[in-house]
Amino acid sequence: MTMRRLLLGTCLLLPAWNLPARAAPEITVLESQDPVLRLGRFAFEGGRTLDLSVGIGSAAHHRAGDPVDIVYTLSDRGPNIACGDAEPVTGLPAARICAADPKGRLYPVPDYAPTLYGVRLLPAERRFQVFESIALKTRDGRPITGLTNPLPGRTEQPLDGQGRKLAHDVSAIDAEGLIRLPDGTAWIGEENGPSLVQVAPDGRIRRRVVPAGTAGEFSGAGYEVVEGLPAILARRQSNRGIESIAGTPDGATLYTVLQNPLANPDAAAYRAARNTRLLRYDPADNRVTGEWVYQLDAPQSFRNDPSDKQNDPRISEMSWLGPDRLLVLERTEKTTKLYEVRLGGATDILGSSWDEAATAPSLEQRNDLAGTEVTPLAKRLVLDSAEHLELPGKLEGVAVLPDRTLMLINDDDFGIGSERTKIVLVRGVLD
């Protein structure tokens, strides 16, 4: 049994939110030996053998009307290793395994299809059970891959487990954020485009919403591609697009936020920036209805793995708490913070000069917003994993259960680092 009561660290950044002190939260950790979570072994010729698992923790969502013990989760693109990290993982010199492209990414199982999972929580038994898996598919029912799209100048070269170049896949999805609606459809936050993806109950992709001016880059995808996001989002840093999505229970309003600040005007701005963009989207009209500035915390404040790199903190998930009220998961590799944000009181910058590529200095170059007439979102700390040593690292999914229990899940990176998926139930932190 893994259950402890520890003190909760809170940080109030908006005086009107002052709340009475709470009792320490109750934390329960669930694990699983479910065979469906085994992906098999992969041997790098002359190097290490990996015991791969299925990483189902890139996102989580509790669907309105479902029992309290049922949640849905999501895998991302499958096992992958950046060439910069390849040597300790593969046991081979990076110059050998990544000779075809030193800046590429290895995919030991390149045909893996990102998949939506149904999960049953069994807290009395300290375990969870997978009861459903739905692979994402093209319109004609062909499973997609998680390889990179052919986006000129802003994507990585995929390599197979032997280091050979793979073709880019125009239909591929790097699935990262999830909400599932009462009719069985789902919306997914996607990192490559970046994009928002609507999925039918059987996993077929209905449409992919991409930044204005980029639909042509997805010509030949096996589903509809429409432009509906601000053009400026195409300046996302590679592998730092959209990792989160939240929405009203009926799906009439969606919210998403860029994982990190844009590379606007360049990668140097991305590396130093704190200002990322939170969007509100109307799926019926295919239009963004609001845009706000979310400021990431200083990297030194993530106590399990502090650093001096401002691009280490990132946003991996959101959950809906009420009208224009969201729970945001901000993390590094080993530390996770959950913040409540309310859109009221912050400046809506949609359609302003901050959305124009010609604006200089850009929003991403203005960490200090004094004099800009832009008020960023206020943040109230709800949970800091540094206060709870039993929590796993790399928590990427969060769902709010009907009894206001938080469900957290880690991304185990398909077992590449020998991690395994854990689900954490946290009671007593939400109002």
Sequence and secondary structure as in RCSB ss.txt:
>XXXX:A:sequence
MTMRRLLLGTCLLLPAWNLPARAAPEITVLESQDPVLRLGRFAFEGGRTLDLSVGIGSAAHHRAGDPVDIVYTLS
DRGPNIACGDAEPVTGLPAARICAADPKGRLYPVPDYAPTLYGVRLLPAERRFQVFESIALKTRDGRPITGLTNP
LPGRTEQPLDGQGRKLAHDVSAIDAEGLIRLPDGTAWIGEENGPSLVQVAPDGRIRRRVVPAGTAGEFSGAGYEV
VEGLPAILARRQSNRGIESIAGTPDGATLYTVLQNPLANPDAAAYRAARNTRLLRYDPADNRVTGEWVYQLDAPQ
SFRNDPSDKQNDPRISEMSWLGPDRLLVLERTEKTTKLYEVRLGGATDILGSSWDEAATAPSLEQRNDLAGTEVT
PLAKRLVLDSAEHLELPGKLEGVAVLPDRTLMLINDDDFGIGSERTKIVLVRGVLD
>XXXX:A:secstr
  EEE      B SGGG        EEEEEB   GGGEEEEEE TTS EEEEE   BSEEE  TTS TTEEEEE 
 S S EEGGGHHHHHSS HHHHTTT TT EEESSTT   EEEEEEEEGGGTEEEEEEEEE B TTS B       
 TTSS  EEETTS B    TT   EEEEEE TTS EEEEETTTTEEEEE TTSBEEEEEEETT GGGGTT SSEE
EEEE GGGGG  TT SB   EE TTSSSEEEEBSS   SS HHHHHH  EEEEEEEETTTTEEEEEEEEE   GG
G TTS  S TTS EEEEEEEEETTEEEEEEE SS EEEEEEESTTS   TTSGGGSTT SS GGG SS TTTT  
   EEEEEEGGG TTS S EEEEEE TTS EEEEE  GGGTTS    EEEEESS  
